Amino acid sequence: MDTVTYPESRVAAFIVEHFVLAQVRVKDNRQLVEEYLVAWTPAVLVADEHGKVHYRVEGYLPPEPFLARLSLGLGRYWLNRKQFIPALQRFDEVHRRHSDTDAGAEALYWLGIAHYKESHDPALLRPSWQQLAQEYRNTEWAERTRIPAKSE
């Protein structure tokens, strides 16, 4: 990622605008590797000022899918901090920009949850999840929205 993804201008600008970058060499920092459960590199963790991880991206990704994942991570950060408006905006943007990817499906999933958490109205959860079930029928994100039938 150091040679292709990070140097790409949109990736670099997004990181500078939204994150404080800390790069760690895993061979020199075994304690951090264990503390943050890094099983494979590259591993990008979206964490807050207390070191609490809100999202992780593991393995190499080219610039566009990486941007989608970073943006999802930012949305999860805002959602976990109960900052629902920036979370909603972020998830909506990821879905619009990456609608033909798994990131678009994940964004719709979290968009519904952010709507619900902001309002506590289940009716606001449904539109995103219905769209998810239609547009991404065979994804794990659509599967997560299905309520299993009771077995008798």
Backbone hydrogen bonds in HBPLUS format (Angstrom, degrees):
<---DONOR---> <-ACCEPTOR-->    atom                        ^
c    i                          cat <-CA-CA->   ^        H-A-AA   ^      H-
h    n   atom  resd res      DA  || num        DHA   H-A  angle D-A-AA Bond
n    s   type  num  typ     dist DA aas  dist angle  dist       angle   num
A0006-TYR N   A0001-MET O   2.89 MM   5  5.84 161.3  1.93 148.0 154.4     1
A0008-GLU N   A0005-THR O   3.16 MM   3  5.51 145.1  2.29 109.4 119.3     2
A0012-ALA N   A0008-GLU O   2.94 MM   4  6.15 170.9  1.95 165.5 168.4     3
A0013-ALA N   A0009-SER O   2.94 MM   4  6.02 162.4  1.97 146.6 151.8     4
A0014-PHE N   A0010-ARG O   2.98 MM   4  6.05 157.5  2.03 142.5 148.7     5
A0015-ILE N   A0011-VAL O   2.98 MM   4  6.20 164.5  2.01 156.3 160.2     6
A0016-VAL N   A0012-ALA O   3.01 MM   4  6.19 167.1  2.02 151.6 155.2     7
A0017-GLU N   A0013-ALA O   2.93 MM   4  6.04 156.1  1.98 147.2 153.9     8
A0018-HIS N   A0014-PHE O   3.01 MM   4  6.07 150.7  2.10 148.7 155.3     9
A0019-PHE N   A0015-ILE O   2.86 MM   4  5.24 153.6  1.93 149.8 152.2    10
A0028-ASP N   A0025-ARG O   3.04 MM   3  5.50 140.0  2.20 109.8 120.8    11
A0029-ASN N   A0026-VAL O   3.31 MM   3  5.06 152.2  2.39  95.6 103.6    12
A0033-VAL N   A0029-ASN O   3.12 MM   4  6.42 158.7  2.17 152.3 159.0    13
A0034-GLU N   A0030-ARG O   3.00 MM   4  6.21 157.4  2.05 149.1 153.9    14
A0035-GLU N   A0031-GLN O   2.84 MM   4  6.02 161.0  1.87 148.9 155.2    15
A0036-TYR N   A0032-LEU O   2.87 MM   4  5.89 161.2  1.91 151.0 154.5    16
A0038-VAL N   A0033-VAL O   2.99 MM   5  5.07 163.7  2.01 146.9 151.5    17
A0037-LEU N   A0034-GLU O   3.33 MM   3  5.00 162.0  2.36  97.5 102.5    18
A0059-GLY N   A0042-PRO O   2.74 MM  17  5.10 155.2  1.80 160.7 165.3    19
A0044-VAL N   A0057-VAL O   2.79 MM  13  5.07 169.7  1.80 154.4 157.9    20
A0057-VAL N   A0044-VAL O   2.81 MM  13  5.07 154.8  1.87 148.3 156.4    21
A0046-VAL N   A0055-TYR O   2.81 MM   9  5.11 176.7  1.81 152.8 153.8    22
A0054-HIS N   A0046-VAL O   2.68 MM   8  5.60 174.6  1.69 167.9 169.5    23
A0048-ASP N   A0052-LYS O   2.99 MM   4  5.51 147.8  2.10 138.4 146.1    24
A0051-GLY N   A0048-ASP O   2.95 MM   3  5.32 166.0  1.97 117.7 121.2    25
A0066-PHE N   A0062-PRO O   3.05 MM   4  6.02 153.9  2.12 160.4 167.9    26
A0067-LEU N   A0063-PRO O   2.85 MM   4  6.07 156.9  1.90 156.9 162.5    27
A0068-ALA N   A0064-GLU O   3.11 MM   4  6.41 157.5  2.16 149.0 154.9    28
A0069-ARG N   A0065-PRO O   3.04 MM   4  6.30 157.0  2.09 144.6 150.1    29
A0070-LEU N   A0066-PHE O   2.84 MM   4  6.13 161.1  1.88 156.0 161.4    30
A0071-SER N   A0067-LEU O   2.90 MM   4  6.04 159.4  1.95 149.2 155.0    31
A0072-LEU N   A0068-ALA O   2.92 MM   4  6.20 152.3  2.00 145.8 153.6    32
A0073-GLY N   A0069-ARG O   2.88 MM   4  6.11 155.9  1.93 146.6 153.6    33
A0074-LEU N   A0070-LEU O   2.92 MM   4  6.27 147.6  2.03 145.5 154.2    34
A0075-GLY N   A0071-SER O   2.98 MM   4  6.29 154.5  2.04 145.5 152.6    35
A0076-ARG N   A0072-LEU O   2.84 MM   4  6.18 157.1  1.90 153.9 160.1    36
A0077-TYR N   A0073-GLY O   2.94 MM   4  6.16 152.2  2.02 143.7 151.5    37
A0078-TRP N   A0074-LEU O   3.02 MM   4  6.35 164.5  2.05 152.0 154.5    38
A0079-LEU N   A0075-GLY O   2.84 MM   4  6.06 160.9  1.88 151.5 157.6    39
A0080-ASN N   A0076-ARG O   2.86 MM   4  5.96 167.7  1.87 152.0 155.0    40
A0081-ARG N   A0077-TYR O   3.10 MM   4  6.29 136.4  2.30 140.8 152.5    41
A0081-ARG N   A0078-TRP O   3.20 MM   3  5.09 128.6  2.48  92.6 106.2    42
A0083-GLN N   A0078-TRP O   2.90 MM   5  5.03 165.0  1.92 159.1 154.4    43
A0082-LYS N   A0079-LEU O   2.97 MM   3  5.04 159.1  2.02 109.0 113.4    44
A0087-ALA N   A0083-GLN O   3.25 MM   4  6.39 151.3  2.34 144.9 153.3    45
A0088-LEU N   A0084-PHE O   2.76 MM   4  5.92 164.7  1.79 156.1 159.5    46
A0089-GLN N   A0085-ILE O   2.98 MM   4  6.19 165.8  2.00 156.3 160.1    47
A0090-ARG N   A0086-PRO O   2.98 MM   4  6.05 158.0  2.03 141.8 147.6    48
A0091-PHE N   A0087-ALA O   2.95 MM   4  6.17 171.4  1.96 159.6 160.9    49
A0092-ASP N   A0088-LEU O   2.95 MM   4  6.03 161.5  1.98 150.2 155.9    50
A0093-GLU N   A0089-GLN O   2.97 MM   4  6.10 157.9  2.02 145.0 151.3    51
A0094-VAL N   A0090-ARG O   2.96 MM   4  6.23 160.7  1.99 152.7 157.7    52
A0095-HIS N   A0091-PHE O   3.00 MM   4  6.20 163.0  2.02 148.4 153.0    53
A0096-ARG N   A0092-ASP O   2.96 MM   4  6.20 163.2  1.99 151.9 156.5    54
A0097-ARG N   A0093-GLU O   2.90 MM   4  6.03 168.5  1.91 157.1 160.0    55
A0098-HIS N   A0094-VAL O   2.87 MM   4  5.66 145.4  1.99 147.0 155.1    56
A0101-THR N   A0098-HIS O   3.11 MM   3  5.60 147.8  2.21 128.0 125.8    57
A0104-GLY N   A0101-THR O   3.13 MM   3  5.28 127.1  2.42  97.6 110.1    58
A0105-ALA N   A0101-THR O   3.39 MM   4  6.84 150.2  2.48 140.9 148.1    59
A0106-GLU N   A0102-ASP O   2.89 MM   4  6.23 165.7  1.92 155.2 158.8    60
A0107-ALA N   A0103-ALA O   2.85 MM   4  5.99 154.1  1.91 145.7 153.3    61
A0108-LEU N   A0104-GLY O   3.15 MM   4  6.42 153.3  2.23 143.5 149.0    62
A0109-TYR N   A0105-ALA O   3.13 MM   4  6.47 156.3  2.19 150.4 156.9    63
A0110-TRP N   A0106-GLU O   3.03 MM   4  6.36 167.7  2.05 158.6 159.6    64
A0111-LEU N   A0107-ALA O   2.77 MM   4  5.87 143.5  1.90 144.7 156.4    65
A0112-GLY N   A0108-LEU O   3.08 MM   4  6.26 160.9  2.12 148.4 150.7    66
A0113-ILE N   A0109-TYR O   3.29 MM   4  6.64 158.2  2.34 143.2 149.1    67
A0114-ALA N   A0110-TRP O   2.82 MM   4  6.03 158.3  1.87 149.6 155.4    68
A0115-HIS N   A0111-LEU O   2.97 MM   4  6.22 157.5  2.02 150.4 156.1    69
A0116-TYR N   A0112-GLY O   2.99 MM   4  6.25 162.1  2.02 149.9 154.7    70
A0117-LYS N   A0113-ILE O   2.81 MM   4  6.03 168.3  1.82 156.3 159.6    71
A0118-GLU N   A0114-ALA O   2.95 MM   4  6.01 149.1  2.05 143.3 151.3    72
A0119-SER N   A0115-HIS O   3.13 MM   4  6.26 155.6  2.19 146.7 152.6    73
A0120-HIS N   A0116-TYR O   2.48 MM   4  4.94 155.1  1.54 155.1 160.9    74
A0124-LEU N   A0121-ASP O   2.97 MM   3  5.76 153.5  2.04 123.5 129.9    75
A0125-LEU N   A0122-PRO O   3.01 MM   3  5.16 148.4  2.11 104.0 113.8    76
A0129-TRP N   A0125-LEU O   3.36 MM   4  6.52 165.6  2.38 153.3 157.3    77
A0130-GLN N   A0126-ARG O   2.72 MM   4  5.79 154.6  1.78 164.0 170.5    78
A0131-GLN N   A0127-PRO O   2.97 MM   4  6.11 160.4  2.01 146.0 151.4    79
A0132-LEU N   A0128-SER O   2.86 MM   4  6.06 152.3  1.94 142.7 151.2    80
A0133-ALA N   A0129-TRP O   2.92 MM   4  6.12 156.1  1.98 141.7 147.4    81
A0134-GLN N   A0130-GLN O   3.03 MM   4  6.28 143.3  2.17 143.0 152.7    82
A0135-GLU N   A0131-GLN O   2.83 MM   4  5.95 178.2  1.83 162.0 162.6    83
A0136-TYR N   A0132-LEU O   2.89 MM   4  5.39 153.1  1.96 142.4 149.4    84
A0139-THR N   A0136-TYR O   3.07 MM   3  5.69 145.1  2.20 139.3 134.6    85
A0143-GLU N   A0139-THR O   3.11 MM   4  6.40 160.7  2.15 146.6 152.4    86
A0144-ARG N   A0140-GLU O   3.01 MM   4  6.22 142.6  2.15 140.8 149.5    87
A0145-THR N   A0142-ALA O   3.01 MM   3  5.39 149.9  2.10 109.0 118.2    88
A0146-ARG N   A0143-GLU O   3.20 MM   3  5.46 158.0  2.25 108.7 115.1    89
